[in-house]
Amino acid sequence: MCSCCTEGPWRPSARAMGWIKLAAGVFFIWLFMFVIGPWLQKAPSVEPLAQFIEESGIEATAFYYTEVEQTGDAEVDIRSTFRFMPQDP
């Protein structure tokens, strides 16, 4: 028997595994962007939020929302909540 048949099952090289992982990653990103994301956007719990973001003109892809009026209002509300939180006697 030759040595190639006794070494065990065939396995792809490290380079091939790298390409396979890259392709799988790109596929999952595509799947989330074009299948899962749009499906979630139509979910009953997410749809009102998506409509509010769209109607308010908020750029949802922005990294920082410092120039969006609603963010400033939310920050004040959150700080006030913690500042004036009821205390136990």
C-alpha positions, 0 to 999 in steps of 0.5 A, spaced: 500 500 500 502 506 498 503 512 503 498 516 500 493 512 502 495 510 509 495 518 512 488 518 513 482 523 510 484 528 505 484 535 508 484 542 505 491 546 506 491 552 510 491 557 504 484 553 502 481 553 509 483 561 509 479 562 502 473 558 505 473 562 511 473 568 507 468 566 503 463 564 509 464 570 512 462 574 506 456 570 505 454 571 512 455 578 511 451 578 505 445 574 508 445 578 514 444 585 510 440 582 504 435 577 508 435 577 515 436 585 516 430 586 512 426 581 515 427 583 522 426 590 519 419 588 518 418 585 525 412 588 529 417 590 535 422 593 530 418 596 525 415 602 529 423 604 531 425 603 523 419 608 521 421 613 527 428 613 524 426 614 517 421 619 518 426 623 523 431 623 518 436 620 522 442 617 519 442 610 522 449 608 519 452 614 522 457 612 528 456 617 532 449 621 533 452 627 537 448 632 531 441 628 532 436 632 536 433 626 539 440 624 541 441 630 545 434 629 548 435 622 550 442 624 554 438 629 558 433 624 560 437 619 562 442 623 566 436 626 569 433 619 571 439 617 574 440 624 578 433 625 580 432 617 582 427 616 588 431 614 594 429 609 599 428 613 606 
